[in-house]
Amino acid sequence: MMTADRDSRPLIVFDVLGTLVDQAGSLRRRIMNVTDQDASDADRVAAAWLDYVAMREHQITAGDAPFVASHVLDDEALALLVADGVLPAEAHQPLASGPQHLEPWADSVDGVALLADSFTIAGLSNASHQVLAELIESSGMRLQLVLSAEDASTYKPDPAVYQLALTASPVGAPPPYLVAAHAWDLRAAANAGMRTAYVPRPGGDAPLDDDEFDIYADDPADPHARLLACT
């Protein structure tokens, strides 16, 4: 819960999956630890897992399926991979907790801590509260507010998800920044009224030539100085 002084500070919002934590790499390493698959096979399994979840999120945002939380989608993906013979049945249960233990990028903990001295720092994620609660605790990241797409009963890039961040911003403050490694996420945030900061990450979604974000970071540490300069 935010304290009163934090309520009055500008809000900086970070995407979590892929921006603060290495989602694909963490899942690959967990698959390798749980099964006897090598890195190449584990990469393919992780990609199939994430592709399934993305497909189901798209169905939900398009109105073609009812909302279910992200941990349910992860469980569906693993059950399908087991049914297809891609994973052994005994791997399902230990892999199901994988999203709750994704590893932060090397600069994430210190970078968030630096900004937390001047801003209220929030995470905005498609991950469910069940996943985010343990993920944030295990990662050691200093987030004062955690916003889940589960609260909007839809997924990014639905505008309702970004509205969660806009509503959480202090009254009279400028629109919060969304910091993300995914250009599609930033486009949707900008359309919803947020300011935007792109940070490069392996496996992220790079900006197109005609994208117009407020901040373009040269490296993962760069946006911290630029955001501090905006206060």
Sine and cosine of phi, psi and omega as CSV:
sin_phi,cos_phi,sin_psi,cos_psi,sin_omega,cos_omega
0.00,0.00,0.65,-0.76,-0.02,-1.00
-0.99,0.16,0.59,-0.80,0.09,-1.00
-1.00,0.10,0.15,-0.99,-0.08,-1.00
-0.89,0.46,-0.66,0.75,-0.03,-1.00
-0.92,0.39,-0.55,0.83,0.05,-1.00
-0.93,0.37,-0.55,0.83,0.00,-1.00
-0.87,0.49,-0.48,0.88,-0.08,-1.00
-1.00,0.03,-0.16,0.99,-0.05,-1.00
-1.00,0.06,0.47,-0.88,0.05,-1.00
-0.84,0.54,0.48,-0.88,-0.05,-1.00
-0.97,-0.24,0.79,-0.62,0.15,-0.99
-0.92,-0.40,0.80,-0.60,-0.09,-1.00
-0.92,-0.40,0.79,-0.62,0.04,-1.00
-0.95,-0.31,0.74,-0.67,0.33,-0.94
-0.88,0.48,0.52,-0.85,-0.08,-1.00
-0.98,-0.20,-0.85,0.53,-0.13,-0.99
-0.96,0.28,0.93,-0.37,-0.01,-1.00
1.00,-0.09,-0.41,0.91,0.00,-1.00
-0.99,-0.17,-0.80,0.60,0.08,-1.00
-1.00,0.00,-0.50,0.87,-0.02,-1.00
-0.82,-0.58,0.47,-0.88,0.02,-1.00
-1.00,0.08,1.00,0.04,-0.11,-0.99
-0.91,0.41,-0.83,0.55,-0.09,-1.00
-0.91,0.42,-0.70,0.71,-0.01,-1.00
-0.91,0.42,-0.63,0.77,0.01,-1.00
-0.91,0.42,-0.67,0.74,0.03,-1.00
-0.91,0.41,-0.64,0.77,0.03,-1.00
-0.86,0.51,-0.72,0.69,-0.01,-1.00
-0.91,0.42,-0.60,0.80,0.02,-1.00
-0.93,0.37,-0.65,0.76,0.05,-1.00
-0.87,0.49,-0.67,0.74,0.03,-1.00
-0.89,0.45,-0.61,0.79,-0.01,-1.00
-0.95,0.32,-0.55,0.84,-0.08,-1.00
-1.00,0.07,-0.53,0.85,-0.03,-1.00
-0.90,-0.43,-0.03,-1.00,0.06,-1.00
-0.99,-0.16,0.34,0.94,-0.04,-1.00
-0.97,0.25,0.54,-0.84,0.08,-1.00
-0.99,0.13,0.03,-1.00,-0.10,-0.99
-0.88,0.48,-0.63,0.78,-0.03,-1.00
-0.91,0.41,-0.73,0.68,0.02,-1.00
-0.91,0.42,-0.65,0.76,-0.01,-1.00
-0.90,0.43,-0.58,0.82,0.08,-1.00
-0.87,0.49,-0.68,0.73,-0.01,-1.00
-0.91,0.40,-0.63,0.78,0.03,-1.00
-0.92,0.40,-0.71,0.71,0.01,-1.00
-0.88,0.48,-0.65,0.76,0.02,-1.00
-0.90,0.43,-0.66,0.75,0.02,-1.00
-0.90,0.43,-0.64,0.77,0.05,-1.00
-0.86,0.51,-0.80,0.60,-0.05,-1.00
-0.93,0.37,-0.57,0.82,0.04,-1.00
-0.90,0.43,-0.64,0.77,0.02,-1.00
-0.90,0.44,-0.73,0.69,-0.01,-1.00
-0.88,0.48,-0.69,0.73,0.02,-1.00
-0.88,0.47,-0.64,0.77,0.02,-1.00
-0.89,0.45,-0.68,0.73,-0.01,-1.00
-0.94,0.35,-0.60,0.80,0.08,-1.00
-0.88,0.47,-0.65,0.76,0.03,-1.00
-0.89,0.45,-0.67,0.75,0.06,-1.00
-0.84,0.54,-0.67,0.74,-0.06,-1.00
-0.94,0.34,-0.71,0.70,0.00,-1.00
-0.92,0.39,-0.45,0.89,0.03,-1.00
-0.99,0.17,-0.12,0.99,-0.02,-1.00
0.99,0.14,0.25,0.97,-0.03,-1.00
-1.00,-0.06,-0.05,1.00,0.02,-1.00
-0.44,-0.90,0.50,-0.87,0.04,-1.00
-0.94,0.33,0.41,-0.91,-0.01,-1.00
-0.93,0.36,0.71,-0.71,0.24,-0.97
-0.70,-0.71,0.50,-0.87,-0.09,-1.00
-0.95,0.32,0.31,-0.95,-0.13,-0.99
-0.88,0.47,-0.58,0.82,-0.02,-1.00
-0.93,0.38,-0.44,0.90,0.09,-1.00
-0.95,0.33,-0.65,0.76,0.04,-1.00
-0.90,0.43,-0.64,0.77,0.06,-1.00
-0.88,0.48,-0.67,0.74,0.00,-1.00
-0.91,0.41,-0.64,0.77,0.07,-1.00
-0.87,0.50,-0.71,0.71,-0.02,-1.00
-0.88,0.48,-0.70,0.71,-0.01,-1.00
-0.92,0.40,-0.64,0.77,0.03,-1.00
-0.88,0.47,-0.63,0.77,0.03,-1.00
-0.92,0.39,-0.66,0.75,0.02,-1.00
-0.91,0.42,-0.59,0.80,0.08,-1.00
-0.92,0.39,-0.72,0.69,-0.01,-1.00
-0.88,0.48,-0.54,0.84,0.00,-1.00
-0.99,0.11,-0.02,1.00,0.01,-1.00
0.98,0.18,0.18,0.98,0.00,-1.00
-0.98,0.20,-0.53,0.85,0.05,-1.00
-0.81,-0.58,0.56,-0.83,0.12,-0.99
-0.95,0.31,0.49,-0.87,-0.06,-1.00
-0.85,0.52,-0.57,0.82,-0.05,-1.00
-0.95,0.32,-0.18,0.98,0.02,-1.00
-0.99,0.10,-0.29,0.96,-0.10,-0.99
-0.84,0.53,-0.81,0.59,-0.10,-1.00
-0.90,0.44,-0.76,0.65,0.01,-1.00
-0.91,0.41,-0.47,0.88,0.03,-1.00
-0.98,0.20,-0.39,0.92,-0.07,-1.00
-0.88,0.48,-0.48,0.88,0.02,-1.00
-1.00,0.03,0.02,1.00,-0.03,-1.00
-0.82,0.57,-0.71,0.70,-0.01,-1.00
-0.88,0.48,-0.35,0.94,0.01,-1.00
-0.99,0.12,-0.10,1.00,-0.06,-1.00
-0.76,-0.65,0.54,0.84,0.06,-1.00
-0.92,0.39,0.62,-0.79,-0.11,-0.99
-1.00,0.02,0.71,-0.70,0.03,-1.00
-0.93,0.36,0.49,-0.87,0.17,-0.99
-0.88,0.47,0.38,-0.93,-0.14,-0.99
-0.84,0.54,-0.52,0.85,-0.06,-1.00
-0.99,-0.12,-0.06,1.00,-0.17,-0.98
-0.92,0.39,-0.73,0.68,-0.09,-1.00
-0.89,0.45,-0.75,0.66,-0.02,-1.00
-0.93,0.36,-0.62,0.79,0.00,-1.00
-0.90,0.44,-0.70,0.71,0.03,-1.00
-0.91,0.42,-0.65,0.76,0.00,-1.00
-0.89,0.46,-0.62,0.78,0.03,-1.00
-0.88,0.47,-0.73,0.68,-0.02,-1.00
-0.94,0.34,-0.50,0.87,-0.05,-1.00
-0.91,0.41,-0.26,0.97,0.07,-1.00
-0.96,0.27,-0.34,0.94,-0.06,-1.00
-0.86,-0.50,-0.34,0.94,-0.08,-1.00
-0.78,-0.63,0.30,-0.95,0.33,-0.94
-0.99,0.11,0.81,-0.58,-0.08,-1.00
-0.96,-0.28,0.81,-0.59,-0.02,-1.00
-0.85,-0.52,0.45,-0.89,0.21,-0.98
-0.96,-0.28,0.67,-0.75,0.05,-1.00
-0.80,-0.60,0.91,-0.42,-0.20,-0.98
-0.62,-0.79,0.46,-0.89,0.18,-0.98
-0.96,0.29,-0.24,0.97,0.03,-1.00
-0.92,0.38,0.53,-0.84,-0.02,-1.00
-0.96,0.27,0.26,-0.97,0.07,-1.00
-0.87,0.49,-0.59,0.81,0.02,-1.00
-0.86,0.51,-0.67,0.74,0.04,-1.00
-0.95,0.30,-0.74,0.68,-0.12,-0.99
-0.91,0.42,-0.60,0.80,-0.06,-1.00
-0.85,0.53,-0.76,0.65,-0.01,-1.00
-0.97,0.23,-0.58,0.82,0.00,-1.00
-0.88,0.48,-0.74,0.67,-0.03,-1.00
-0.91,0.40,-0.64,0.77,0.00,-1.00
-0.92,0.40,-0.71,0.71,-0.06,-1.00
-0.95,0.31,-0.43,0.90,-0.05,-1.00
-0.99,0.16,-0.42,0.91,-0.03,-1.00
0.99,0.16,0.19,0.98,0.00,-1.00
-0.98,0.22,0.62,-0.78,-0.12,-0.99
-1.00,-0.03,0.95,0.31,0.06,-1.00
-0.99,-0.12,0.77,-0.64,0.00,-1.00
-1.00,-0.03,-0.25,0.97,-0.03,-1.00
-0.55,-0.83,0.73,-0.69,0.01,-1.00
-0.84,-0.54,0.86,-0.50,-0.03,-1.00
-0.91,-0.41,0.80,-0.60,-0.03,-1.00
-0.92,-0.40,0.61,-0.79,0.11,-0.99
-0.83,0.55,-0.38,0.93,0.04,-1.00
-0.84,0.54,-0.53,0.85,0.00,-1.00
-0.93,0.37,-0.38,0.92,0.01,-1.00
-0.98,-0.21,-0.04,1.00,-0.02,-1.00
0.81,0.59,0.61,0.80,0.08,-1.00
-0.36,-0.93,-0.13,-0.99,-0.04,-1.00
-0.75,-0.66,0.41,-0.91,0.21,-0.98
-0.83,0.56,0.62,-0.79,0.17,0.99
-1.00,-0.10,0.47,0.88,0.07,-1.00
-0.88,0.48,0.73,-0.68,-0.03,-1.00
-0.84,0.55,-0.45,0.89,-0.03,-1.00
-0.88,0.47,-0.48,0.88,0.00,-1.00
-0.94,0.35,-0.69,0.72,0.00,-1.00
-0.94,0.35,-0.45,0.89,0.05,-1.00
-0.89,0.46,-0.47,0.88,0.07,-1.00
-0.85,0.53,-0.68,0.74,0.00,-1.00
-0.95,0.31,-0.66,0.75,0.01,-1.00
-0.89,0.46,-0.63,0.78,0.02,-1.00
-0.93,0.37,-0.53,0.85,-0.02,-1.00
-0.98,0.21,-0.25,0.97,-0.03,-1.00
-0.94,0.33,0.59,-0.81,0.00,-1.00
-0.85,0.53,0.58,-0.82,0.03,-1.00
-0.87,0.49,0.76,-0.64,0.02,-1.00
1.00,0.07,-0.14,0.99,0.01,-1.00
-0.98,0.18,0.41,-0.91,0.09,-1.00
-0.91,0.42,0.31,-0.95,-0.02,-1.00
-0.84,0.55,0.61,-0.79,0.01,-1.00
-0.93,0.37,0.42,-0.91,0.15,-0.99
-0.99,0.13,0.60,-0.80,0.32,-0.95
-0.97,-0.25,0.82,-0.57,0.07,-1.00
-0.97,-0.23,0.85,-0.53,-0.09,-1.00
-0.47,-0.88,0.41,-0.91,0.07,-1.00
-0.99,-0.10,0.08,1.00,-0.09,-1.00
-0.88,-0.48,0.91,-0.41,-0.02,-1.00
-0.88,0.48,-0.59,0.81,0.00,-1.00
-0.88,0.48,-0.59,0.81,0.01,-1.00
-0.92,0.39,-0.69,0.72,-0.02,-1.00
-0.93,0.37,-0.60,0.80,0.05,-1.00
-0.86,0.50,-0.73,0.69,-0.02,-1.00
-0.91,0.41,-0.62,0.79,0.03,-1.00
-0.90,0.43,-0.68,0.74,0.02,-1.00
-0.89,0.46,-0.67,0.74,0.02,-1.00
-0.89,0.45,-0.47,0.88,0.02,-1.00
-0.99,0.12,-0.18,0.98,0.04,-1.00
0.93,-0.36,0.10,0.99,0.02,-1.00
-1.00,0.03,0.39,-0.92,0.22,-0.97
-0.99,0.13,0.29,-0.96,-0.20,-0.98
-0.69,-0.73,0.61,-0.79,0.05,-1.00
-0.67,-0.74,0.88,-0.47,0.02,-1.00
-1.00,-0.02,0.74,-0.67,0.08,-1.00
-0.81,-0.58,0.77,-0.63,-0.04,-1.00
-0.97,0.26,0.68,-0.74,0.10,-1.00
-0.63,-0.77,0.52,-0.85,0.12,-0.99
-0.84,0.54,0.74,-0.67,0.00,-1.00
0.98,0.18,0.05,1.00,0.02,-1.00
-0.97,0.23,-0.04,-1.00,-0.01,-1.00
-0.95,-0.31,0.97,-0.26,-0.10,-0.99
-0.95,0.31,0.49,-0.87,0.03,-1.00
-0.90,0.44,0.47,-0.88,0.14,-0.99
-1.00,0.07,0.23,-0.97,-0.05,-1.00
-0.87,0.49,-0.51,0.86,-0.05,-1.00
-0.99,-0.12,0.12,0.99,0.09,-1.00
-0.94,0.34,0.59,-0.81,-0.01,-1.00
-0.76,-0.65,0.99,0.16,0.04,-1.00
-1.00,-0.02,0.36,-0.93,-0.07,-1.00
-0.96,0.29,-0.58,0.81,0.00,-1.00
-0.74,-0.67,0.73,-0.68,0.13,-0.99
-0.89,-0.46,0.92,-0.38,-0.01,-1.00
-0.99,0.14,0.61,-0.79,0.07,-1.00
-0.99,0.15,-0.43,0.90,0.02,-1.00
-0.41,-0.91,0.18,-0.98,-0.10,-1.00
-0.86,0.51,-0.45,0.89,-0.02,-1.00
-0.99,0.12,-0.33,0.94,-0.12,-0.99
-0.87,0.48,-0.67,0.74,-0.08,-1.00
-0.90,0.43,-0.38,0.93,-0.03,-1.00
-0.89,0.46,-0.75,0.67,0.01,-1.00
-0.91,0.42,-0.63,0.77,-0.04,-1.00
-0.93,0.37,-0.63,0.77,0.01,-1.00
-0.93,0.37,-0.63,0.78,0.04,-1.00
-0.89,0.45,-0.54,0.84,0.00,-1.00
-0.95,0.32,-0.29,0.96,-0.03,-1.00
-0.99,0.13,-0.13,0.99,-0.03,-1.00
-0.99,0.17,0.00,0.00,0.00,0.00
